[in-house]
Amino acid sequence: MNVILKSFICCIFELDVKFGRMKNYFFTSEAVSCGHPDKVCDQISDSILDEFLKQDKNAKVAVECFITNNMLVIGGEAHSTADVDIVGTAKRVIEEIGYNGTNGFDPESAVFINTLHEQSPDIRQGVERGVSEDMGAGDQGIMFGYACNETKELMPIGIVLANETMRIYDELRKAGELPGMRPDAKCQYTIEYDGETNKPLRVSTVLISMQHDDSDSISETVLKRYYLEKIFPLLKESHKDIAWVFNGNFELLVNPTGRFVIGGPQGDTGLTGRKIIVDTYGGKCPHGGGAFSGKDCTKVDRSAAYGARFAAKYLVAAGLADEVTIQLSYAIGISQPLSIHVDAKGSEYPNSVLEDIVRKFFPIEPFDFINTFHLNEPIFAKTAVYGHFGREEFPWEASTKLEYFKHVVNEWLNSM
């Protein structure tokens, strides 16, 4: 039976190749607006972290939120000299997003429960050492960094388009340019790829769901016009380098159920750290499972993911590979990574050589991440929506020393 099944599968595969059905494939990436319940929680968590760091650069913080119908629960731990208005910070974030009591959450009447407590000394003793450079990892785990040459940001094209669409949506909504639209929204971009070269060919499908007022004037025609006439032109203008992917026809799906009035925390619960694929590479590479938001950067879930991206981006930018995935792993209390693994495509060098380059030329310890990327500064609230990567405003995205890196790496490779 197994032999028969195997022969059948091989036959189907051969037919698919023969008739060209295996050539192209489709890949989809998703992003969400600042008003999506999960992202509300991420923004509150990172805003609370920033408030700690404004007063105490050595604050140890891990804060998470759960939001539902007119209730927010804030939990986690912190060790700091800072005096932070936890609930006041949460209310401010919710109001800035645009929830006002009529559209999914009322920050004035809602129940706020704050259970933030002191960090365990068992965790802290592995991080705080007599010499700062000996700082151990704040947790164990695995982290991934990724880069590819699909866009100028060295990011996958689908997640770049999805995150930018949500940024534009929020900007237009807050400016009153999308009458009747509410804070909660999601979008997906499906990209057709060439199966032989793995190069993107075109946008196949755009799916966007937008929360809206309960009004007969908000029709599918109006929603599609909002995308095509307001969002779409700004998207192509901000990403002229990849506007060509829209040259072919694409299917546009808007609010497929036909109605999206009840949304935000009223329509769905939200949790800190539940949009980890949105935060990173849109599913184009593995994820270690650890969330970013609400964590100070002694937690390698966050800082090592930034470091791995930094190294992957440099390797691709330097022309050492077309696509790079880097995995780092850590043990709590130990500064050096337990392992470094590089998986590269389109490189003339074996993965083992690229791994040596990462170990020799890039920060790989918690203290080095924090020092190199200034991760004890209050910069994290703006990371909590529209992605942590592919945005030049963040220090782990900088490639200002690229030419120097090419020079020293070439010297090192020639000396081998």
C-alpha positions in Angstrom: 0.0 0.0 0.0 2.8 2.4 0.9 4.5 1.6 -2.4 1.3 2.3 -4.4 0.7 5.6 -2.5 4.3 6.7 -3.1 4.1 5.9 -6.8 0.8 7.9 -7.0 2.3 11.0 -5.3 5.4 10.9 -7.6 3.1 10.6 -10.7 1.1 13.6 -9.6 4.3 15.6 -8.9 5.6 14.8 -12.4 2.3 15.8 -14.0 2.3 19.1 -12.1 5.8 19.9 -13.2 5.1 18.9 -16.8 2.1 21.1 -17.1 3.7 24.0 -15.2 1.4 23.9 -12.1 4.4 23.8 -9.7 6.1 26.9 -11.0 4.5 29.6 -9.0 3.3 29.8 -5.4 1.4 32.2 -3.2 2.4 33.6 0.2 0.3 35.7 2.5 1.3 38.1 5.3 -1.0 39.9 7.7 -0.9 43.2 9.7 -3.3 44.9 12.1 -4.1 48.5 13.0 -3.3 50.2 16.3 -6.8 49.6 17.4 -6.7 45.8 17.1 -7.2 44.5 20.7 -3.9 42.6 20.7 -2.1 45.7 19.5 -3.8 47.8 22.1 -2.3 45.5 24.7 1.2 45.7 23.1 1.1 49.5 23.0 0.0 49.7 26.6 2.7 47.3 27.7 5.5 49.1 25.8 4.2 52.5 27.0 4.4 51.4 30.6 7.9 50.1 29.9 8.9 53.4 28.5 7.6 55.2 31.5 9.8 53.1 33.7 12.8 53.7 31.5 12.2 57.5 31.5 12.9 57.5 35.2 15.2 54.5 35.6 17.4 53.2 32.7 18.1 50.1 34.7 14.5 49.1 35.3 13.7 45.4 35.0 10.2 45.2 33.5 7.9 42.5 32.1 4.4 43.7 31.8 1.5 42.1 30.0 -2.2 43.1 29.4 -5.5 41.4 28.8 -8.3 43.6 27.4 -11.9 42.7 26.9 -15.3 44.3 26.9 -14.7 47.5 29.0 -12.1 45.9 31.2 -8.3 45.9 31.2 -6.1 43.7 33.4 -2.4 44.7 33.7 0.0 42.1 35.1 3.7 41.1 35.3 6.7 42.2 37.4 9.0 45.1 37.7 12.1 46.0 39.7 12.7 49.8 39.6 13.1 53.0 41.5 10.6 54.7 39.1 7.1 55.7 40.2 4.8 55.1 37.3 1.1 55.8 36.9 0.3 52.4 35.4 -3.5 52.9 34.9 -3.1 56.5 33.8 -0.6 55.4 31.1 -3.0 52.7 29.9 -5.9 55.2 29.7 -3.7 57.7 27.7 -2.8 55.0 25.2 -6.4 53.9 24.7 -7.5 57.5 24.2 -4.7 58.2 21.7 -5.7 55.1 19.7 -9.2 56.6 19.3 -11.5 54.5 21.6 -14.0 56.9 23.2 -16.9 54.9 24.6 -18.9 54.7 21.4 -16.7 52.4 19.3 -15.5 49.4 21.3 -14.1 50.7 24.6 -14.7 53.5 27.1 -11.6 54.5 29.0 -13.6 56.6 31.4 -16.0 53.9 32.6 -13.9 50.8 32.1 -12.6 48.6 34.9 -8.8 48.7 35.2 -7.1 46.1 37.3 -3.4 46.5 38.1 -1.6 43.4 39.5 2.0 44.4 38.6 4.4 43.1 41.3 8.1 43.0 42.2 10.3 41.0 40.0 11.6 37.7 41.4 15.2 38.0 42.8 15.8 34.5 41.4 15.6 36.1 37.9 17.4 39.2 38.7 20.5 37.5 40.2 21.3 36.1 36.8 21.1 39.5 35.1 22.7 41.9 37.6 26.4 41.2 38.0 29.2 43.2 39.6 30.5 44.1 36.1 27.9 45.3 33.6 29.6 43.5 30.7 29.0 40.2 32.5 25.2 40.6 32.3 23.5 37.3 31.8 20.5 36.6 29.6 17.2 37.5 31.4 15.6 34.3 30.2 16.3 31.1 28.2 14.9 30.6 24.7 15.5 30.8 21.0 15.3 33.9 18.8 15.4 34.4 15.0 16.5 37.2 12.7 15.8 37.4 9.0 16.6 39.5 6.0 16.1 39.1 2.2 16.6 41.3 -0.8 12.9 41.6 -1.9 12.6 45.3 -0.7 14.9 48.2 0.1 14.2 47.5 3.7 15.5 44.0 3.2 12.2 42.6 4.3 9.6 40.4 2.8 7.3 42.3 0.4 4.0 41.1 1.9 4.6 42.3 5.5 6.0 45.6 4.3 2.9 46.3 2.3 0.6 45.1 5.1 2.2 47.1 7.9 2.3 50.3 5.7 -1.3 49.9 4.8 -2.3 49.8 8.5 -0.1 52.8 9.3 -1.8 54.8 6.5 -5.2 53.6 7.6 -4.6 54.8 11.2 -3.2 58.1 10.0 -6.1 58.8 7.7 -8.7 57.7 10.2 -7.2 59.9 13.0 -7.1 62.9 10.5 -10.8 62.4 9.7 -10.1 61.4 6.1 -12.0 58.1 6.4 -15.4 59.2 7.7 -17.2 56.5 9.7 -14.1 54.3 10.2 -13.3 53.0 13.7 -9.9 51.9 15.3 -10.0 48.2 14.7 -8.7 46.9 11.3 -6.7 44.1 9.7 -5.2 43.5 6.3 -3.5 40.7 4.3 -1.4 40.8 1.2 -1.1 37.6 -0.9 2.0 37.7 -3.1 2.5 35.4 -6.2 6.1 34.1 -6.4 8.0 32.5 -9.2 8.5 28.9 -8.1 11.9 28.6 -9.8 13.6 31.8 -8.7 11.5 32.5 -5.5 11.2 36.1 -6.7 7.9 38.1 -6.1 5.9 38.6 -9.2 2.7 40.5 -8.2 0.1 41.1 -5.6 -2.6 38.5 -6.1 -5.1 39.5 -3.4 -5.6 42.3 -0.9 -7.9 41.7 2.0 -8.8 44.5 4.4 -11.3 44.5 7.2 -12.2 47.9 8.7 -14.4 48.6 11.7 -17.0 51.2 10.9 -19.9 53.1 12.3 -23.4 51.6 12.3 -24.6 53.5 9.3 -26.4 52.7 6.1 -24.0 55.1 4.3 -21.0 52.7 4.9 -21.3 50.3 2.0 -18.9 47.9 0.3 -18.6 50.5 -2.4 -17.5 53.2 0.0 -15.0 50.9 1.8 -13.4 49.8 -1.5 -13.2 53.5 -2.5 -11.5 54.3 0.8 -8.8 51.7 -0.1 -8.4 52.4 -3.8 -8.7 56.2 -3.7 -7.1 57.1 -0.4 -5.0 54.3 1.1 -3.7 52.7 -2.2 -2.1 55.9 -3.7 -0.3 56.7 -0.5 0.9 53.1 -0.2 2.4 53.2 -3.7 4.0 56.7 -3.1 5.7 55.6 0.1 7.0 52.4 -1.5 7.8 53.4 -5.0 10.5 50.7 -5.2 7.9 47.9 -5.0 4.9 49.6 -6.6 5.5 47.4 -9.6 4.0 44.5 -7.8 0.6 46.1 -8.4 1.1 46.1 -12.2 -1.1 43.0 -12.6 -4.7 42.6 -11.6 -5.4 41.9 -8.0 -8.5 40.8 -6.2 -9.7 43.3 -3.5 -11.7 41.9 -0.6 -13.2 44.4 1.9 -15.1 43.3 5.1 -16.0 39.8 3.6 -18.8 39.2 6.1 -20.4 42.5 4.9 -20.4 44.1 8.4 -17.8 45.1 11.0 -19.4 47.4 13.5 -18.7 45.6 16.8 -15.0 45.6 17.1 -12.1 46.4 19.3 -12.1 45.0 22.8 -15.9 44.8 22.7 -15.8 42.4 19.8 -12.7 40.4 20.7 -10.3 40.0 23.6 -6.7 41.2 23.3 -3.4 40.0 24.8 0.1 41.3 24.8 2.4 39.3 22.6 -0.2 37.5 20.5 0.8 39.2 17.2 4.4 38.0 17.1 4.3 37.2 13.4 2.9 40.6 12.6 5.7 42.1 14.7 8.4 40.3 12.8 8.5 38.9 9.2 5.0 38.0 8.3 5.6 34.3 8.5 8.6 34.3 6.2 10.9 32.8 8.8 10.6 30.8 12.0 9.8 32.4 15.3 11.1 31.4 18.7 7.8 32.0 20.3 8.8 34.8 22.7 6.9 38.1 22.5 8.6 41.5 22.5 6.3 44.1 24.0 6.5 45.0 27.7 9.9 43.5 28.2 13.1 45.4 29.0 16.0 44.3 26.9 17.8 42.2 29.4 15.1 39.8 28.2 16.8 38.2 25.1 13.3 37.4 23.7 13.5 41.0 22.6 17.1 42.1 22.4 18.5 39.0 20.8 15.8 39.1 18.1 16.9 42.7 17.4 20.5 41.5 17.3 19.8 38.6 15.0 17.9 40.9 12.6 20.8 43.4 12.7 23.3 40.7 11.7 21.0 39.2 9.0 20.4 42.6 7.5 24.2 43.3 7.3 24.9 39.9 5.7 22.3 40.6 2.9 23.2 44.3 2.5 26.9 43.3 2.1 26.0 40.9 -0.7 27.1 37.8 1.2 23.7 36.2 0.6 20.3 36.9 -0.9 18.4 35.6 2.1 19.5 34.9 5.6 17.8 33.4 8.7 19.8 33.5 12.0 18.9 31.5 15.1 20.3 32.4 18.5 19.7 30.5 21.7 20.4 31.4 25.3 20.3 30.1 28.9 19.1 32.4 31.7 22.0 33.9 33.6 24.6 33.2 30.9 25.8 35.9 28.6 27.2 33.9 25.6 24.6 32.3 23.3 24.4 28.5 23.5 24.2 28.3 19.7 24.4 30.4 16.6 22.9 28.9 13.4 22.8 30.6 10.0 20.7 29.4 7.1 21.5 31.3 4.0 20.3 31.2 0.4 22.1 32.7 -2.6 25.5 32.7 -0.9 28.9 31.6 -2.2 29.9 30.8 1.4 28.9 27.8 3.5 26.6 28.5 6.5 29.5 27.7 8.9 31.5 30.6 7.5 28.6 33.0 7.9 28.1 31.7 11.5 31.8 32.6 12.2 31.2 36.1 10.8 28.2 36.6 13.0 30.2 35.5 16.1 33.2 37.6 15.2 31.7 40.9 13.9 28.3 41.3 15.6 27.0 41.8 19.1 25.8 38.5 20.5 25.6 39.1 24.3 22.8 41.0 26.2 25.1 43.8 27.4 26.3 44.4 23.8 22.8 44.4 22.4 21.7 47.1 25.0 24.9 49.1 24.5 24.9 48.9 20.7 21.2 49.7 20.1 20.6 52.0 23.1 18.0 49.7 24.5 17.8 51.3 27.9 16.1 54.4 26.3 12.3 54.8 26.2 11.9 54.0 22.5 9.5 51.0 22.6 6.0 52.4 22.4 6.5 53.1 18.7 7.7 49.5 18.1 4.4 48.1 19.3 2.5 48.7 16.1 3.5 48.4 12.3 6.3 46.0 13.0 9.7 46.0 14.8 11.7 45.6 11.6 12.3 47.3 8.3 11.9 50.8 9.9 15.0 53.0 9.8 14.0 54.9 12.9 15.1 51.9 15.0 18.8 51.5 15.9 18.9 47.8 15.1 17.9 48.7 11.5 20.9 51.0 11.0 23.5 50.0 8.4 25.7 53.1 8.7 28.9 51.0 8.9 28.2 48.8 5.9 31.2 49.8 3.8 33.5 49.3 6.7 31.9 45.9 7.4 32.4 44.9 3.8 36.1 45.9 4.0 36.9 44.1 7.3 35.0 40.9 6.3 36.7 40.7 2.9 40.1 41.0 4.6 39.1 38.3 7.1 37.8 36.0 4.3 40.9 36.5 2.3 43.1 35.6 5.2 41.3 32.3 5.7 
